[in-house]
Amino acid sequence: MKKVVHLSLLGLLFLSATCQSQTEKLSPQEAKQIAKEAYIYAYPMLEHYKMMFAMAMYPESGAYMAPFNVLTNNSELNGPKDTIIVRPNNDTFYSAVWFDLSKQPQILSVPAITDGRYYSFQIIDMYTHNIDYVGTRKTGFDAGAYMFVGPNWKGETPEGINKVIQSEGNYLLALARTQVFGPDDIESAKALINQYSVQSLNTYLGMAEATVIPENPDIPPYDPNAVKNENFISYVNALMATAKMHPSEEALFKRFARIGIQPGQPFNTDDFSSEIITAIREGIDAGRKELIDASMQLGMRKNGWQQIAGAFGNREAMKEKYLTRAAAAYFGLWGNDLEEAFYPETTLDIDSEELDGSKHAYKLHFEADELPPTKAFWSLTMYKLPEQLLIDNEIDRYVIGSATKGLQFNEDGSLDVYIQKENPGRDKVSNWLPAYDGTFSLQTRIYWPEPTALDPLYTMPAVQKK
């Protein structure tokens, strides 16, 4: 036993000496560059952890939903009163569960869908990779059970499991969107989402098991100030300790180690000179500026619509696209793969002027062959700016689209949507999207787009002044 202890001490002393040697050779210029790269790499993880901490770890956060491994459903459609999240969705109910897979696998069960309703569980890991989907597009309309396992699990798959989804880390988010056909459909949609369930493997196998709320992971409580200075390294070290390092990133982390990024290890500012700490902070500031700038260039603009592609995906799709991944997390955390949903957005009309309901009334005209190609549904949502929130209006309509009851098409199959603050009259109110009395943004959502919508990328028609 003594030999083992001595060898461990020697190993630690060697590691310490190596780190000290690296630190001594580290110039401020190198520290700044490495910190910039590391911050860009880590930014999506920090944003993801912020939400995990608020939703599953800190009951006083104001956004807390439930402990780990407990599924929650939000069975109300978002409206003007919902102001916590920008650009809220008025098309779907949301469900969510934060998985802790460190002790045993967890199983998500879904019912059969008999009314053609779209739903999807987006499975998101610590890096913000969409590692898989359960839902209409990916797994179909049949009932199913899906087992989620951590990086070290090697057990057998029990009967009745449709698929095993293995994660690189012990913590995952399953975020579900379930289509609501309209206000009259709310009770049916509630009945469906109440059939979603999560249980542990032991419970699934019929083993008696006491309900135990998992302990929070050993990660510092989220501090919005600490994640923007050198202490972001403490978060990265703790987060990386919950997962296996991907082989493709070992060389990257060897470089990051020069500023103290070492999975599972404490970060001590005393190990670095004040000059190096200053350089690290400068690198963070440079990285943040670079990713914010990149977020403004995630897609091309056509007909005034911003079209974002290739910003979200699994590890293979996002391989070495660290700046894109960070920019996408800044632009909108937890975006879907393009194959699952496509989100054109605009604040401009056909003349490249700001959309402003206090100055103009608008029309969006779709030719019969120009409607968004989708296997599920499409919608158009109005958001006031700069808040990016829904607005009160006399008909309580915040979204218009393929599922809108009473939508009137022209005789040639074309469609006109009227976007204005004043009611356009009885003959047009069915196609009216009430506009904000000021500047606004229009967000299109195309769920489960047809392949023809993706290659080439579908372009929305320009918004015209009436």
Buried (B, 14 or more C-beta within 10 A) or exposed (E): EEEEEEEEEEEEEEEEEEBEEBBEEBEBEBBBBBBBBBBBBBBBBBBBBBBBBBBBBBEEBEEBBBBBBBBBBBBEBBBBEBEEEEBBBBBBBBBBBBBBBBBBBBBBBBBEBEEEBBBBBBBBBBBBBBBBBBBBBBBEBEEBBBBBBBBEBEEEEBEEBBBBBBBBBBBBBBBBBBBBBBEEBBEEBBEBBEEBEBBBBEBBEEEEEEEEEBEBBEBBEBBEEBBBBBBBBBBBBBBBBBBBBEEEBEEBBEBBBBBBBBBEBEBEBEBBBEEBBBBBBBBBBBBBEBBEEBBEEBBEEBBBBBBBEBBBBBBEBBEEBBBBBBBBBBBBBBBBBBBBBBBBBBBBBEEEBBBBBEEBBBBBBBEEEBBBBBBBBBBBBBBBBEEBBBBEBEEEBBBBBBBBEEEEEEEEEBBBBBBBBEBBEEEBBBBBBBBBBBBBBBBBBBBBBEEEBBEEBBBBBBBBEE
